[in-house]
């Protein structure tokens, strides 16, 4: 049968079923959009480059009620102590911060996300490989159409939008003609999952005379090791590394012979650093490694991809549903591209400090000195954890303001209302906007009522904190986007500016609206 007769129609095609693509699929389904995910691999590899996620990514997963699915109760094991460029410090110096949830294999993360997305109705096709795009990147294109290779032969898929979540070598990015500038690899790091050796744990890495090594238990007698010899240049194909090469490097740096060990997986990665020049071209968007690649310092890569998806999903779904204009998608690049650029800066800096040879000794000594200051610790903890991300405010829509919470993520908070306790996290589970009426103000509720189909209005008061810097102190109302970031805040009765904020982030109001009521 000809490909044209096999055309599949959907709202969004996502290429790539890694953590970014699967998160996006779930977010789109929560927003009411149809989504088809195509993945080149016929089955998950079971391999795990990532072993956890940052504090902010953990919050984002909790906003969708997903943390209990990881099998560690409501809160996965977290590490308060982390590092920046190998210099250790306590991340909890910044309120709410930690070094992230650790010991969670990427294979488990992908399984949880795939089960969640499929349960919401996402269609996921494995063994379907993106071949080419027929249209979609042009400014005047009204839809996208691609060809994929399947076990049964070529198929065509048509949708309103195409998202490339297909890794650093992204065919979608290449097909859209999006540049990927940056710096080439200058060093290589070897990775192996070693069985039955009970290696001494070095979970944050250890700087030795001739390089850096890391060892962390994965459970069931398996240790993840990473070794980065000083001066080791990347080869043409880092993926072709053998365990003999890894064991030899480990021996040279540590004096420990592991050459006869069994392995579950052997790989390598580099410090190549690149970022897409734009995250959107026409109806094609990029997320995760397709948009940015870098040294995996601090476990930030997978988490940044998940947060890309959380930012994009609700916006793209709103545009698909017709409740928001297409210009809302411009805020995806405007908000996430600077985050990606900052990520590349901090990982390059960490690579220079931690992985540089003896020429970096003075820099390491200076970092060790600077990190004694709490202000420096708070800055670096916010940077690596993702908790200090602040999206810019668009003055074109009258959304500028001076409240320090605007554009930032709203920290998880217990709320007390007429029907008992709830929380900001729980209110975000459906991926809707949330308006907190903190002063029982009928005018605020009436203003938001026409957006009842997109925004949940909750009258409640925050449970008091023993914290002089309580971010909700003095607020009468707060509008939270579906991704958990503050869109509008008011310390005065009446909610001035709320209508403009609702229009900007959630589109024109629905009519007619039901009577305003507390939720």
C-alpha positions in Angstrom: 0.0 0.0 0.0 1.4 3.4 -0.9 2.6 5.6 2.0 -0.1 8.3 1.2 -2.8 5.7 2.0 -1.2 5.0 5.3 -1.2 8.5 6.7 -1.8 8.8 10.4 -3.4 12.0 11.7 -2.8 13.5 15.1 -2.3 16.8 16.8 1.4 16.5 17.8 4.1 14.1 16.6 6.9 13.6 19.2 10.0 11.9 17.8 11.9 10.2 20.6 10.6 8.1 23.6 13.3 9.1 26.1 12.4 11.0 29.3 11.9 14.3 27.5 9.6 12.9 24.8 7.6 10.8 27.2 7.1 13.7 29.7 5.9 15.9 26.8 3.5 13.2 25.7 1.9 13.0 29.1 1.8 16.8 29.4 0.1 17.1 26.0 -2.5 14.5 27.0 -3.2 16.3 30.3 -3.8 19.4 28.2 -6.3 17.7 25.9 -4.1 17.3 22.8 -3.7 14.0 20.8 -0.1 12.9 20.6 1.8 10.2 18.7 5.3 9.3 19.9 7.6 7.5 17.4 10.8 5.9 18.6 13.5 4.3 16.5 14.3 1.5 19.0 12.0 -1.5 19.1 12.3 -1.8 22.8 13.9 0.2 25.7 17.6 -0.6 26.0 17.5 -0.9 29.8 20.6 1.3 30.0 20.8 4.2 32.3 23.0 7.2 31.6 21.0 9.2 34.1 20.7 8.1 37.8 18.3 10.6 39.2 17.0 14.1 38.8 17.6 17.6 40.1 15.5 19.2 42.9 13.4 21.2 40.4 12.8 18.2 38.1 11.7 16.3 41.2 9.2 19.0 42.0 7.9 19.0 38.4 7.3 15.2 38.6 5.6 15.7 42.0 3.3 18.3 40.4 1.9 15.5 38.3 1.7 13.0 41.2 4.4 10.8 39.8 6.9 10.5 42.7 5.2 7.5 44.4 5.5 5.5 41.1 9.2 5.3 41.6 8.7 2.9 44.5 10.3 5.0 47.2 7.1 6.4 48.8 6.1 10.1 48.5 9.7 11.3 48.4 12.7 9.5 46.8 16.0 9.4 48.5 17.7 12.8 48.1 21.2 13.9 48.7 21.7 17.1 50.7 25.4 17.2 49.9 26.6 17.8 46.3 29.4 19.5 44.5 30.2 22.1 41.9 33.2 21.1 39.8 34.1 18.5 42.4 34.1 21.0 45.3 31.6 19.6 47.8 29.1 21.6 49.9 25.7 21.3 51.5 23.0 22.3 49.1 20.4 22.8 51.8 22.0 26.2 52.6 19.4 27.3 50.0 15.9 26.7 51.3 14.2 23.8 49.5 17.4 22.8 47.7 19.3 19.5 47.6 21.6 17.8 45.2 18.7 15.8 43.7 17.1 12.3 43.9 19.9 9.8 43.4 20.1 6.1 42.6 17.1 6.2 40.3 18.1 4.5 37.0 17.0 6.2 33.8 15.4 2.9 32.7 13.0 3.2 35.7 12.3 6.9 34.9 11.5 6.0 31.3 9.2 3.1 32.4 7.3 5.3 34.9 6.9 8.1 32.3 5.9 5.7 29.5 3.2 4.0 31.7 1.9 7.4 32.7 1.8 8.9 29.2 0.2 5.7 27.7 -2.3 5.6 30.5 -3.4 9.1 29.6 -3.9 8.1 26.0 -0.6 8.9 24.3 0.0 6.6 21.3 3.6 5.3 21.4 5.1 3.4 18.4 8.4 1.7 19.0 10.5 0.6 16.0 9.2 3.6 14.0 12.1 5.7 12.7 11.9 9.3 11.5 13.1 9.4 7.9 12.2 12.8 6.5 9.9 15.8 7.0 7.9 17.0 4.0 6.8 20.3 5.5 6.4 22.1 8.8 9.4 24.2 9.2 8.2 26.9 6.8 6.7 30.1 8.1 3.5 29.6 6.0 3.1 25.8 6.6 -0.3 24.9 7.9 0.7 21.5 9.3 3.6 19.0 9.4 4.0 15.8 7.5 6.7 13.2 8.0 7.7 9.8 6.8 8.7 7.1 9.2 10.2 3.6 8.6 8.2 0.9 10.4 8.6 -2.9 10.5 5.6 -3.0 8.0 7.1 -0.4 5.7 7.0 3.4 5.3 4.2 5.4 6.8 3.2 9.0 6.7 2.1 11.0 9.7 0.4 14.3 9.7 0.0 16.7 12.6 -0.3 20.3 13.6 3.1 20.3 15.2 6.3 18.2 15.3 8.6 18.0 18.3 12.1 16.6 18.1 13.1 14.9 21.4 15.4 12.6 19.5 18.8 13.3 21.1 22.0 15.2 20.4 22.2 13.9 16.8 18.5 14.9 16.2 17.4 14.1 12.6 14.4 16.3 13.3 16.6 19.3 14.0 18.6 18.6 10.9 15.5 18.3 8.7 14.2 21.6 10.1 17.5 23.3 9.2 18.2 24.5 12.7 21.8 25.3 13.5 23.5 23.6 16.4 26.6 25.7 17.2 28.9 25.2 20.1 32.3 23.7 21.0 33.6 20.3 20.0 34.7 17.6 22.5 38.0 18.1 24.1 38.0 15.2 26.6 36.4 11.7 26.9 35.0 10.0 30.0 34.5 6.2 30.1 31.5 4.6 31.8 30.9 1.0 32.9 28.4 -0.8 35.1 30.6 -3.4 36.8 29.1 -6.5 38.5 30.3 -8.2 41.7 33.3 -6.1 42.7 31.9 -4.0 45.6 34.1 -1.0 44.7 34.8 1.7 47.2 32.0 4.3 46.8 33.1 7.6 45.3 29.5 9.0 44.5 30.5 12.6 43.9 33.7 11.7 42.1 37.3 11.8 43.3 40.1 13.9 41.8 43.3 11.9 41.6 46.8 12.7 40.4 46.1 11.8 36.8 42.4 12.3 36.4 39.0 11.8 38.0 37.1 8.7 38.9 33.6 8.0 40.3 32.0 4.9 41.7 28.4 4.6 42.9 26.5 1.4 43.8 23.4 0.8 41.6 22.1 -2.1 43.8 22.3 -5.9 43.4 26.0 -6.0 43.3 26.4 -3.5 40.4 28.6 -0.4 40.6 28.6 2.5 38.1 32.1 3.7 37.4 33.2 6.7 35.4 36.9 7.5 34.7 38.3 10.5 33.0 42.1 10.4 32.5 43.8 13.7 32.1 44.7 14.4 28.5 42.5 11.6 27.1 41.3 12.8 23.7 37.9 11.7 22.3 38.0 9.3 19.4 35.8 9.4 16.4 33.3 7.0 17.9 33.1 7.2 21.7 30.4 4.5 21.7 32.9 1.9 20.5 34.9 1.9 23.7 35.7 -1.5 25.2 35.8 -2.5 28.8 39.5 -3.3 28.4 40.1 0.4 27.8 37.9 1.4 30.7 39.7 -1.1 33.1 43.1 0.1 31.9 42.3 3.7 32.6 40.8 2.7 36.0 44.0 0.8 36.9 46.2 3.7 35.9 44.3 6.2 38.0 43.4 4.1 41.1 45.8 1.2 41.1 42.8 -1.1 41.3 42.6 -4.0 38.8 39.1 -4.7 37.6 40.0 -6.2 34.2 38.4 -9.5 35.0 35.1 -8.0 36.1 31.8 -8.7 34.4 29.9 -5.7 33.0 26.3 -4.9 32.1 27.1 -1.9 30.0 30.1 0.0 28.7 30.0 3.4 27.0 31.7 6.8 26.8 30.7 10.4 26.6 32.5 13.7 26.0 32.3 17.3 26.9 30.9 18.5 23.5 28.8 21.5 24.2 26.2 22.7 21.7 22.8 24.5 21.7 20.2 24.9 19.0 20.1 28.4 17.7 16.3 28.3 18.0 14.0 25.9 19.8 11.2 26.6 17.2 11.1 26.9 13.5 7.6 27.1 12.1 5.7 24.1 13.4 8.8 22.2 14.5 10.1 22.5 18.1 13.0 20.9 19.9 13.4 19.7 23.5 16.0 17.9 25.6 19.2 16.8 24.0 17.9 17.7 20.6 18.1 21.3 21.8 21.2 21.2 24.0 24.1 18.8 24.7 26.8 19.2 27.4 29.1 17.5 29.9 26.7 15.6 32.3 27.9 17.4 35.4 25.6 17.3 38.4 23.0 15.1 36.6 21.4 18.1 35.0 20.9 16.9 31.4 17.9 14.6 31.7 16.3 16.9 34.2 16.6 19.9 31.9 14.9 17.9 29.2 12.0 17.0 31.5 11.7 20.7 32.4 11.7 21.7 28.7 8.8 19.3 28.2 6.9 20.6 31.3 7.3 24.2 30.0 6.2 23.3 26.4 3.4 20.8 27.0 0.7 23.0 28.4 1.4 25.8 26.0 1.3 23.5 22.9 -1.8 21.8 24.1 -3.6 25.2 24.6 -2.7 26.3 21.1 -3.9 23.0 19.7 -7.2 23.3 21.6 -7.6 26.9 20.3 -7.8 28.4 23.8 -4.5 30.3 23.3 -2.9 32.1 20.3 0.1 30.5 18.5 2.3 33.3 19.8 2.2 31.6 23.2 4.6 29.1 21.7 7.2 31.9 21.3 7.5 32.0 25.1 8.9 28.4 25.0 12.1 29.5 23.2 12.2 32.8 25.1 12.1 31.1 28.5 14.0 27.8 27.9 16.8 28.9 25.6 18.4 31.1 28.3 18.1 28.2 30.7 19.9 26.0 28.3 22.6 28.6 27.7 23.1 28.9 31.4 23.3 25.1 31.7 26.0 25.0 29.1 28.0 27.7 30.9 27.8 26.0 34.3 28.7 22.5 32.9 31.7 23.8 30.9 32.9 25.6 34.1 32.5 22.4 36.1 34.5 20.5 33.5 37.3 22.9 33.6 37.5 22.9 37.4 37.0 19.1 38.0 38.4 17.5 34.9 41.2 19.8 34.0 44.8 18.6 34.6 47.3 20.2 36.8 46.8 23.5 35.0 43.4 23.7 36.8 44.9 23.3 40.3 44.9 27.1 41.0 41.3 27.3 39.9 40.3 24.4 42.1 42.0 26.0 45.0 40.1 29.3 44.4 36.8 27.5 44.1 37.4 25.7 47.4 38.1 29.1 49.0 35.0 30.8 47.5 32.6 28.1 48.4 33.2 28.7 52.1 30.9 31.7 51.6 27.2 30.9 52.1 26.2 33.4 49.4 28.3 31.5 46.9 26.8 28.2 48.1 23.3 29.5 47.6 24.1 30.7 44.1 25.6 27.5 43.0 22.9 25.4 44.7 20.2 27.3 42.9 22.0 27.0 39.6 22.5 23.2 39.7 19.2 22.3 41.4 17.2 24.5 38.9 15.4 26.2 41.7 16.7 29.7 40.9 15.2 29.7 37.3 13.3 32.9 36.7 11.4 33.4 33.4 11.4 36.9 32.1 8.3 39.0 32.2 6.9 40.4 29.0 6.2 44.1 29.4 4.3 44.1 26.0 1.4 42.5 27.9 1.6 44.6 31.0 3.0 41.7 32.9 6.0 43.4 34.4 6.1 43.6 38.2 8.6 43.8 41.0 7.3 41.0 43.2 10.3 38.6 43.7 8.2 35.6 43.1 7.1 36.5 39.6 8.5 34.2 36.9 9.9 31.9 39.6 8.8 28.5 40.6 6.3 28.4 43.5 7.8 26.2 46.2 5.6 23.4 47.5 3.3 24.7 50.1 0.5 23.3 52.3 -2.7 25.3 52.1 -5.7 25.4 54.5 -9.1 26.0 53.0 -12.8 25.5 53.9 -12.5 21.8 53.0 -9.3 21.1 54.8 -5.7 20.9 53.7 -4.4 20.7 50.2 -1.1 21.9 48.6 0.2 23.8 45.7 1.7 20.5 44.4 -1.6 18.7 44.5 -3.5 21.5 42.8 -1.1 21.2 39.9 -1.7 17.5 39.3 -4.2 18.1 36.4 -1.8 20.5 34.7 -4.2 23.4 34.9 -3.5 27.0 35.9 -4.1 27.7 39.6 -5.3 30.9 41.1 -4.8 31.1 44.9 -7.3 33.5 46.5 -5.4 34.0 49.7 -7.6 36.8 51.1 -11.1 35.4 50.4 -11.6 38.2 47.8 -14.8 37.9 45.7 -13.5 40.3 43.1 -10.5 38.0 42.4 -12.8 35.0 42.0 -15.1 36.9 39.8 -12.3 38.1 37.5 -11.1 34.5 37.0 -14.5 32.9 36.6 -14.6 33.2 32.8 -11.4 31.1 32.7 -13.0 28.3 34.7 -12.2 25.7 32.1 -8.5 26.3 32.3 -7.8 27.8 35.8 -8.7 26.3 39.2 -9.6 28.9 41.7 -8.8 28.0 45.3 -9.6 30.1 48.4 -7.2 29.1 51.1 -4.5 30.4 53.4 -0.9 29.1 53.4 0.1 27.0 56.4 2.4 29.3 58.4 6.2 28.8 58.0 8.9 29.5 60.6 10.7 31.5 57.9 11.1 35.3 57.8 11.5 35.0 54.0 8.1 33.3 53.4 7.5 34.0 49.7 3.7 34.1 50.1 3.7 36.5 53.0 1.7 39.6 52.3 0.1 38.2 49.1 -3.6 38.5 48.6 -3.6 36.4 45.4 -1.2 34.4 43.2 -1.7 33.0 39.7 0.4 29.8 39.0 1.0 28.4 35.5 0.6 24.7 34.9 4.3 24.3 35.1 4.4 25.7 38.6 5.8 29.2 37.9 4.2 32.3 39.2 2.5 34.3 36.4 0.9 37.1 38.5 0.9 38.2 42.2 -1.0 40.8 44.1 -0.6 42.3 47.5 -3.7 44.4 47.2 -7.4 43.7 47.1 -9.2 43.6 43.8 -6.6 41.8 41.7 -5.4 44.6 39.4 -3.6 43.2 36.4 -5.1 39.7 36.8 -7.2 40.0 33.6 -4.2 40.8 31.5 -2.2 37.9 33.0 -5.1 35.5 32.4 -5.4 36.7 28.8 -1.7 36.3 28.1 -1.2 32.9 29.6 -4.6 31.3 29.1 -6.1 33.0 26.1 -9.5 34.7 25.8 -12.1 33.8 28.4 -14.8 31.2 27.9 -18.4 32.2 27.8 -20.7 31.7 29.6 -19.0 31.2 32.9 -20.6 29.4 35.9 -21.2 31.2 39.1 -18.0 31.9 41.0 -17.4 29.5 43.9 -14.6 28.3 46.1 -12.8 25.2 45.1 
